[in-house]
């Protein structure tokens, strides 16, 4: 394996060639003349080649020095361009933003926001992966993940952007049938559509404004692992279900769905952005995170 070279010495050498003296090079670089002289001497020792001819009047390049200077300029320019490109990445959203989100929240909230993001930043592409499994950010080459609910322990960086309420809902057309349900304990005999994606889809805890809490074990003959599919089944009268407010809000307003036991509250969940550990964030990540934060702020204030 060849010995690694100190590439910083190329800048010292190039500065001497371009300014014509060690003194002027030192002034340009903001160091002492002795430092410049030492760095160039060490470069010549590494290369086992004389690059500069020094005398009391001027400094000139040897033939090897002229050839080497040409390559140095190319290398230093490439390095400058690389730093410039990275600087642009940190200032303006460019490249491809890769993210994952749960299917229901991704469909209702993230996908429209992605369209707005693309409209504002046409130089940035987006890959949105929807699914309720927790994709590995590092293995999947993802910039961020959106998590809904309650976070598991993780070494990744998580930022809470908002929250959501869980609502007990039924078909609006059947709202008259729900009048007999006055207490969570009355739910035991009601048909219920369970969310199979949850770890315990039948056990729920209700709490009212007076601090009374009731834990209920529901019964279900229908289990579905997709919240939008559960909502579709409920609309057709399959039974009651517990779904997030961001998914059912418009249907409640239109009367297609109705909220059951509205005076009893279920545990609230959070909306999180999860990021790989990193000191710096690309602009595409920061800008989209802020857009989602603002969207959640508006949604939760509505």
N, C-alpha and C positions, 0 to 999 in steps of 0.2 A: 504494500500500500504506500503510495507516494505521500511525502510530507505535505501537510496543509500549509498554504501560504497566507500571510497576512495581507488581505486585499486592501486594507486601509493605506498601505504604503504606495499603492498606485496613485492615489490622490495627491500624496506629497510629491511624488516624482513628476506627475503631470503639471502641478502648480509651478515647479521649478522651471520646467521647459517653457511654459506659457508666459511666465513673468520675467524669465531671463536671469534670475538670481535667487539664491537661497534666502536673502533678506526680504526680497519682495514676496516670495512664496510664503514666508513666515507671517508677513503682514496680512496677506490674503486669508490665510488659514487661522489666524489668531493664536499662533503658538510662537515659541522662540526659534531663532535661527538654528540653535543647537539641536532642537528636536527634529527639524526638517532634515538637517544634515545627517543625523543619526538614522532616521528612517530610510533615507535614500541609500545610505551605505549598507544597511542591513538588507535592503532589496537587492543590491548588487551582489552581496555575498550569497544570498539565496539562489540567485540566477547564475552565479559564477561568471558574470559578464560586466564589463565596464559600460555604463549607460551614459555617463556624463564626464566631460573633460572640464576640470576646474582650474582656473588660474585667477590671478588677482584682479583681472579686468572683467571677465565674463565667464559664463557657464555655457558650454555648447554640448550638443549631443553627438555621440558616436553613431556609426551606421546602425549598430544594434539598438542604440537608444532611440533613433528615429523610428525604426520599425516597431519597437516595443511601445513607443508613445502612441502610434496610430492605433494599436490594439487597446491600449489603456483608455483612450478617448472613447472608443466603441463600448468598452465594458462599463465605463463610468456613465455614459449616456443611457445605456440600457438600465443601469441601476436607478438613475434619476427618473426614467420613465416608469419603472416599477413602483417607485415611491409615489409618483404622481397618480398612477392608476389606483393605488390603494387609498390615497387621499380622496379621490373622487368617489370611491366605494363608500367611504365613511361620511360623505357629504350629500350625495344624491342617490336615490334608489336605482340601482342598475343590477343587471344579472338576473338570476332566477331565484325567486323566493319559494322555498319548499316548506310546506307545513302539513300538519294533520289535525283533524278535528272530529268529534263525535258526529255520527251521521245526522241526528236530528238538529243539533245546534249548528252544525256546519251547513246544512241545507237552508235553515231558516235565517240565520244571522250572518255566517261567515261568507257564504257564496255571494250574496248581494254586496257585501263589503269588499270582496275581492274585485268585483266588477268596477266599483267606484275607485279602488286603488289603481287598477289598470288604466282607467280613464285619466286619472291625474298623473300617472307615471308610466307612460307608454313604453319607455325604454326598459322597464322591468317586467320580466315574465313571472308567472305564478304557477306552481304545481300544488293543487290542494287534494290531499288524500283523505277521504271520509271513511270512518269506521269506528266501532266502539271498543276495539282492542287498543291497548296502549303501545303504540309503536315505539321502538328504540330510536331516540333522536340521533345517536351517534352511528348506529349500524345502518339506519335508513338514510343517512346523509340529509337530515332535516334541519332547517333553521329554527323552527319552533313547533311546539305542540300546544293545542288548546285543550284543556281538560275541564270537564264539567262535573260538579258534585263535590267529592271529598278526596283530597289528595292522599296518596300513599306516601310513605317515607321515601325520600329520594335525595340523591346527592346533586340533582339538577337544581337550577335556579327557578323558583316559581314566583310569579307576581299575580296577586288577586286583582282582577279588573272590575268585578261586579258580582252579583249574586242572582239567584232565582228562587221563586217559591214553587213548591209542589202543591198541586191542586187535585182534589177529588172531583172527577167530572163524569158526566153521563150524557146521553143523547138528549138534545133539546126537545125532540118530539116526545120523549118519555118523561118529561119533567114532572108531570102529575103523579107518576108512580113513585117519585122520590119523597113525596110529602110525609110518608110514614117514617122516614129516616130522620129522627130527631137527635140521635146520639150515636157516637162511634160504635157502641155496642150493638146498635141495630144493623150494622153492616154485615154481621156474620151470616145472615140468611140471604144476602144480595149477591147476584152473579157478579164476578169480578174478573177482569182481564189482567193477568199478571205479566210483569215485564221480566222475561226470562234472563235478560242481561244483568239483572241485579243479583247480588249474592243471597239476599233473603227477600224475595219479592212479595211475600204474603204477610210479613210481620211489620206493622206500622204503629207509630206513636203519635197520638193527637194531643193538642193542648189548646185550651181556650183562654180568653182574656183574663179569667180569674185565676189562672195558674193551675187549673185542674188538668191532669194528664191521664190519658187512657191508652193502653197498649192493646191492640186488636190483632188477632190472627184471622186473616181472611181466607175464604175458600175459593178455589178457582178450578174450572174445567177447561180454561183456555189460557195458554201461555204463548207469548210472542216475544221475540228478542229484538224488536225494532219499535221505538216509540211512535214514529209516524204510522206504522202499520197498526199499532194498538189504537191510536186515535181513529183510524179508518174503521176499525172493528166496532169501536164504541159508537161512532156516528150511526152505524147500522143496527144499534140496539143490542150489541153483544153483552153489555153489562157496564159496570163502573170501572174506572181505572184511575191511577194516580200518575199525572204527567206534569212536566215543567210548564210554567206560565208562558215562556217564550214560544212554546209550540202551540198552545191552545188559545192564546189571547184573542186573536181575530175571530176564531170560531165561537168564543163566548160572547163577543160583541154582536155577532150576527145572529146569535140564538141557535146555531147549529148544535152547540154544546151548552151544557148548563153546569154550574158549580154546585156540588152537593155539600151540605154542612159547611157553608162559608165561614161560620163563626168559630170553627175548629181549624187549627193550623197544624201543618205538618213540618218536619225539619226542613230548613232552608239549605240550599247548596251554594257553592261558589263557582265563578267563572275564572279560570286561571290561564295564564300563558306560561308555559314551561320552556326554559331555554338551556342549552348546554352551558357549562361553566366557561366564561370567556371574559377577558378584561375589556375588550372592545366589541362593539356591536356594529354590524353593517347598517347603513342607512335604511335599506329595504326592511330590515327587522324592526328598527326603532320607529319608522314611520307607520308601518302597519300596526304595531303594538299600540301606538297612540290613537290611530283611527278606531281600533277595537275598543280601547278604553273610553273614548268619547261616545261611541255607539252604545256601550253598556251604561254609561252615565245617563244618556238620554232615555234609554229603555227603562231603567230603574226609577227615573223621576216621573215617568208617564203614568 
